[in-house]
Amino acid sequence: MAEVLLRMALPPRSSWCVASAGLAVCQGGRASEAASSAIAEVGGDLSRHRSRPVTEELVQEAAAIIAMTSDHAQQLITRYPSVRDKLFLLRSFDPHSPAQSNIADPFCGSLADYRECRDLIRQAIPGLADYLTQADQTIR
């Protein structure tokens, strides 16, 4: 959901390539019906989304890595120590969120759980999009 919401928030000419990967996923899985419904309610589309696991190659290619929870961040650091300098918690971009706040995975939850997750993501996305847009302008 975060991947789609960030793509929707970035300016049309952004040079950022937004992609998602998981720590405990199988390659090629489809988004759940609840996730698809929650995203469709805000104008997004998950019909083409397919899951993929985090790999060394993805970590090395990424300019920034955004984790949903501090546990995910710690797992990434443990597996890929070089990630530390480009790793952020998504809610750190939400000015109204307490420090080190997490966004729990609604996996196997209800549509309401997915909506709650989507809404927490949406609160942080403007700050993340601003950060990436400013970095994009600095690079150019």
C-alpha positions, 0 to 999 in steps of 0.5 A: 500500500505504501508503494502505491500511495507514495507513487501517487504523492510524488510529482509526475516528473520525479526521478524516484523509482518506488518499489516495495519488498518484504522480509517474510514474503514469497515471490509473486504474491498478489495483494490481498482483497482487503488491501486492494479495497482499502487502496481503491477507496483512495484512488489507488490500484494494487491489481498489478502488484506482486510481492518480492523478498528483500535481497542484497541487490535491492538493498545495494541499488536503493537510495533510501529504504523505508521500513514500517516498524523498528523491528523491520528496520533492525532486521534489515540492519542485521541482514544488511549492515550497509543499509543503516545510513539510508534507512528510515521509519515511515512514520518519522516523516509524519510530524504528528507521530510520536518518535519511533512509531510503527505501522503494524502489518494488517496481514490477514486482518479485516478491511478496517485493519487495512484502512487503519494501516492505509491511513497511518501510511497516508499521514506520513507520505506527504513528509516522505514525498517532500523529503524525496522531492527536495533530494531530487532537486538537490541531485539535479 
